[in-house]
Amino acid sequence: MALFIPNYNGTHRLVRAVKSCDDYNVTDDCIVIENDKIIIFPDQAEFFLDNITDFSTLDTGDIIEITKSGRCFRRFEIAENDATIYMGGQCNSNCVMCPSFDRERQEPPEDEWYIRKFIELLPPDLANYVVTGGEPTMQLNMFFEAMGILAERLPKAEALLLTNGRSMSSESLLDKLVQKCPPYLTVAIPIHGSISIIHDKITQAPGS
């Protein structure tokens, strides 16, 4: 879903959508949708729109990414009650079926603020979320920080970690994950064959 704010030219940000002025605190990062305009807080920047219809499809609690050029993307939909925490595309495998291009798979993510802000904006009663990548454990400091924040903010949510499992061979890393992980965490590790030669042929990573 892509929307557009004409003449925005502001900062790249994540905000929570709000349909009613009674539902928000002006200190929050939010985008308020009114009859003929939107207001972005905490800046209180107003943008009058000829056609507000597209923005009216947003619901209070949706998380919206606004780019510097004013393009808007819904990154979380409150009605689904299910979120995806994307830790970047970097990965230490090169699976034959992976849709990511080499540059995304090899380079670390630049915007760690994005992950923190996304988690901060999630509703406290969220039912389910997935932590994924790329390989989410590639940036260990950010990974453990995110898992710790998720465990604190969403202690009742069902959590799923999608990982190739290679990091789990480190006992110290596994011990730290147990200490940091959310209470209801399932770890999903794909096994592509009953013997290593088949699995490694698919991952294109010897020893994976």
Salt bridges, closest charged atoms under 4 A:
ASP29 OD2 - LYS117 NZ 2.73
GLU34 OE1 - LYS37 NZ 3.83
ASP43 OD1 - ARG13 NH1 2.91
GLU46 OE2 - LYS37 NZ 3.38
ASP62 OD2 - ARG74 NH1 2.83
GLU65 OE2 - HIS12 NE2 2.64
GLU65 OE1 - ARG75 NE 2.73
ASP102 OD1 - ARG105 NH2 3.05
GLU107 OE2 - ARG103 NE 3.47
GLU112 OE1 - ARG116 NH2 3.40
GLU120 OE2 - LYS117 NZ 3.02
GLU145 OE2 - ARG116 NE 2.65
